Amino acid sequence: MKKFWFVSGQLVEVQRYINVPMRWCEQYPARERRELWLSTTGGHDIKLVVHSREMPARRGHRVTALLLGETLVGLHNASTGKQANFIRADPPRLWRRCDAVVVATLLIASAAAFAFVAWSALMIGLPLALLYPPLLMSARFTWRCRTRAQVDRALEIVKGQAATQPQLRRVK
């Protein structure tokens, strides 16, 4: 199971932006990005960013944010009792533009190796290029399903603790 961190506090600011990918390989399933500023009782302000259309909290609400590394994956609103699993909220991005470049590169490399070496290079490179997309997409889908279930379990733990100690903690 992954190690989740969560931080509790009051939402000071919630801003909504429209996603405009900066690099050619960036693609977000949600066309929106939210920036949250969370103020803890220790006086720290924390900026969290999530690419999702769903947001169960507004300014002034007491929330607990669930983090996987530096990525916001879940949010429990103690003021309203609502929660959001951001892994579950938007459709998965299983195929990316840069994956097409990898497949094209594998095909070109296997054709070049066939031209200069022998049939064996084509017999290895062609199946590798054809199996890469389904294997990659199934691995991403499996990771997403496992992470989604783990975030649901961690949100239940957070809901049970109900943000009684508002500092950074780790959830197993």
C-alpha positions in Angstrom: 0.0 0.0 0.0 1.2 3.5 -0.8 2.1 6.0 1.9 -0.3 8.9 2.1 0.1 12.1 4.0 -2.7 14.3 5.0 -2.8 17.9 6.2 -5.7 19.5 7.9 -6.7 23.2 8.1 -9.0 25.9 6.9 -9.3 26.8 3.2 -8.1 30.4 2.8 -8.3 30.6 -1.0 -9.7 28.5 -3.8 -9.0 29.5 -7.4 -10.2 27.9 -10.6 -8.1 28.0 -13.8 -8.6 26.6 -17.3 -5.8 24.1 -18.2 -3.5 25.0 -21.0 -0.8 22.4 -21.4 2.6 24.0 -21.4 4.6 21.0 -22.9 3.6 18.8 -25.9 3.3 15.7 -23.7 1.1 17.2 -21.0 -2.6 16.2 -21.3 -5.1 16.6 -18.5 -8.4 14.8 -18.6 -10.0 17.7 -16.7 -10.0 21.1 -18.4 -9.8 22.8 -15.0 -7.1 23.3 -12.4 -7.8 24.3 -8.9 -5.3 26.0 -6.6 -6.1 25.6 -2.9 -4.4 27.6 -0.1 -4.7 25.8 3.2 -3.9 27.4 6.5 -3.0 25.1 9.3 -3.3 25.8 13.0 0.5 26.0 13.2 0.4 29.1 11.1 1.7 27.5 7.9 0.0 28.2 4.5 0.2 25.3 2.0 -0.5 25.6 -1.7 -2.1 22.5 -3.2 -2.9 22.1 -6.9 -5.4 19.6 -8.4 -6.5 19.0 -12.0 -10.1 18.2 -11.6 -13.6 19.5 -12.2 -14.8 18.3 -8.8 -14.3 20.4 -5.7 -16.3 19.7 -2.5 -15.0 22.7 -0.5 -15.2 26.4 -0.6 -13.3 29.2 1.1 -13.6 29.1 4.9 -14.3 25.3 5.1 -12.3 23.0 7.4 -10.7 20.3 5.2 -8.3 17.5 5.3 -6.2 17.1 2.2 -4.8 13.6 1.3 -1.5 13.7 -0.5 0.5 11.0 -2.3 3.9 12.6 -2.4 3.2 16.1 -3.5 0.1 15.3 -5.4 -3.4 16.0 -4.0 -5.4 12.8 -4.4 -8.3 13.2 -2.0 -10.1 15.8 0.1 -12.4 15.5 3.1 -14.5 18.5 4.0 -15.1 18.5 7.7 -17.6 21.4 7.5 -20.0 19.6 5.1 -19.0 16.0 5.5 -18.4 15.7 1.7 -15.2 14.1 0.3 -13.6 13.7 -3.1 -11.3 11.1 -4.6 -9.6 13.0 -7.3 -8.2 9.8 -8.9 -11.8 8.7 -9.4 -13.2 12.1 -10.3 -12.0 12.4 -14.0 -11.6 9.8 -16.7 -8.1 8.2 -16.9 -5.6 9.5 -19.5 -4.3 6.1 -20.6 -2.8 7.2 -24.0 -0.6 10.2 -24.3 0.7 12.0 -27.3 4.3 11.1 -26.4 3.4 7.4 -26.5 2.8 7.6 -30.2 6.3 9.0 -30.6 7.8 6.0 -28.7 5.9 3.6 -31.0 7.0 5.4 -34.1 10.6 5.4 -32.9 10.5 1.7 -32.1 9.1 1.0 -35.6 11.8 3.1 -37.3 14.5 1.6 -35.2 13.4 -2.0 -36.0 13.2 -1.2 -39.7 16.7 0.4 -39.6 18.1 -2.6 -37.7 16.5 -4.9 -40.2 18.1 -3.0 -43.1 21.6 -3.2 -41.5 21.6 -6.4 -39.5 19.2 -9.2 -40.2 15.6 -10.5 -39.9 16.1 -11.1 -36.1 16.0 -7.4 -35.4 12.7 -7.0 -37.2 11.3 -10.1 -35.5 12.1 -8.5 -32.1 11.4 -4.8 -32.8 8.0 -5.2 -34.6 6.2 -7.2 -31.9 7.8 -4.9 -29.3 6.4 -1.8 -31.0 2.9 -3.5 -31.4 2.7 -4.7 -27.8 3.9 -1.5 -26.2 0.6 0.4 -26.4 -1.7 -2.2 -24.9 0.8 -3.2 -22.2 1.4 0.5 -21.3 -2.3 1.3 -21.2 -3.2 -1.8 -19.1 -0.3 -1.0 -16.7 -1.6 2.6 -16.3 -5.2 1.4 -15.8 -4.1 -1.1 -13.2 -2.1 1.5 -11.3 -5.1 3.9 -11.4 -7.5 1.2 -10.1 -5.2 0.2 -7.2 -4.5 3.9 -6.3 -8.2 4.7 -6.5 -9.1 1.9 -4.0 -6.2 2.9 -1.7 -7.4 6.6 -1.7 -10.9 5.5 -0.8 -9.6 3.5 2.2 -7.4 6.4 3.3 -10.3 8.8 3.0 -12.3 6.5 5.3 -9.5 6.6 7.8 -9.4 10.4 7.5 -13.2 10.6 7.9 -12.9 8.5 11.1 -10.3 10.7 12.6 -12.3 13.8 11.6 -9.3 16.2 11.6 -8.7 16.2 15.4 -5.0 16.9 15.1 -4.4 19.5 12.3 -0.8 18.8 11.3 0.9 16.8 8.7 0.5 13.1 9.3 1.1 9.8 7.5 -1.6 7.3 6.7 -0.7 3.7 5.7 
